[in-house]
């Protein structure tokens, strides 16, 4: 029970820290696609090795670039590009992380996307 509670607390803390990014201009839409997170916090939460952290940072850089492309796309392609970026990030992270780590990562990513209003 204690482990479940601590996991929920950690997920909520990571989610809140991701949402606490500074607001953009009056239009909140651009920040919706800016998925930034503290790699040290994620690495600590997932108990990642140094190699895993380096791989995760490369994957996240690519994910951030793809999300910026989705942000700049027209409305017709935005959802398709966003979904493609998320699925690619998930597939790469599945290779990098163990099953337990991946399940925790997926929970954090889903919470972050939900908090940003990006639901699939």
BELSULLIN-V173228 format. One record per pair of residues at least 24 apart in sequence whose ideal C-beta (glycine too) atoms are under 8 Angstrom apart, sorted by the first residue. I is the first residue (numbers start at 1). J is the second residue. If there is no record, write none. Layout:
<<I;J> <I;J>>
This chain:
<<7;104> <10;45> <11;104> <11;107> <11;108> <11;111> <12;111> <14;41> <14;42> <14;45> <14;108> <14;111> <14;112> <15;108> <15;111> <15;112> <15;115> <17;41> <18;112> <18;115> <19;112> <19;115> <19;116> <29;71> <30;71> <31;116> <32;71> <32;116> <32;117> <32;118> <33;67> <33;68> <33;70> <33;71> <33;82> <33;116> <33;118> <34;64> <34;67> <34;68> <34;71> <35;63> <35;64> <35;67> <35;112> <35;113> <35;116> <36;64> <37;108> <37;112> <42;105> <42;108> <45;104> <45;108> <46;97> <46;101> <46;104> <46;105> <47;101> <48;97> <48;101> <52;96> <52;97> <52;101> <55;96> <56;93> <56;96> <59;89> <59;92> <59;93> <59;96> <60;89> <62;88> <62;89> <62;92> <63;88> <63;89> <82;118> <83;120> <86;113> <86;118> <86;120>>
